[in-house]
Amino acid sequence: MIGGISVTQLLILLVIVMLVFGTKRLRNIGSDLGSAIKGFRKGIEDEPEESDPAKITTEENTSAEPIKTEENVTASRPSDKDV
């Protein structure tokens, strides 16, 4: 018994999940979840422990292009078909 759930209840739940999703889809979901967890762990390990903003070079600061927010709004007159 795990947290108030018996083995038979777990088996019934597993059968229902297999009927809903199918075995092939469950296999794909499992592999996708495993690769996501592996990537997350790798990202956590690769991240530097200290992120000092003073250490960022000017090249890194200016590498992103500014966002242009120009809007081209044109008003059109209603034609005879619209009225």
ZINORGI-V698607 format. One record per backbone hydrogen bond with DSSP energy under -1.0 kcal/mol. CO is the residue of the C=O (numbers start at 1). NH is the residue of the N-H. If there is no record, write none. Layout:
# ZINORGI-V698607
co=CO nh=NH
co=CO nh=NH
This chain:
# ZINORGI-V698607
co=2 nh=5
co=5 nh=2
co=6 nh=10
co=7 nh=11
co=8 nh=12
co=9 nh=13
co=10 nh=14
co=11 nh=15
co=12 nh=16
co=13 nh=17
co=14 nh=18
co=15 nh=19
co=16 nh=20
co=17 nh=21
co=18 nh=22
co=22 nh=26
co=23 nh=27
co=24 nh=28
co=25 nh=29
co=26 nh=30
co=27 nh=31
co=28 nh=32
co=29 nh=33
co=30 nh=34
co=31 nh=35
co=32 nh=36
co=33 nh=37
co=34 nh=38
co=35 nh=39
co=36 nh=40
co=37 nh=41
co=38 nh=42
co=39 nh=43
co=40 nh=44
co=41 nh=45
co=42 nh=46
co=43 nh=47
co=52 nh=55
co=53 nh=56
co=57 nh=61
co=58 nh=62
co=79 nh=83
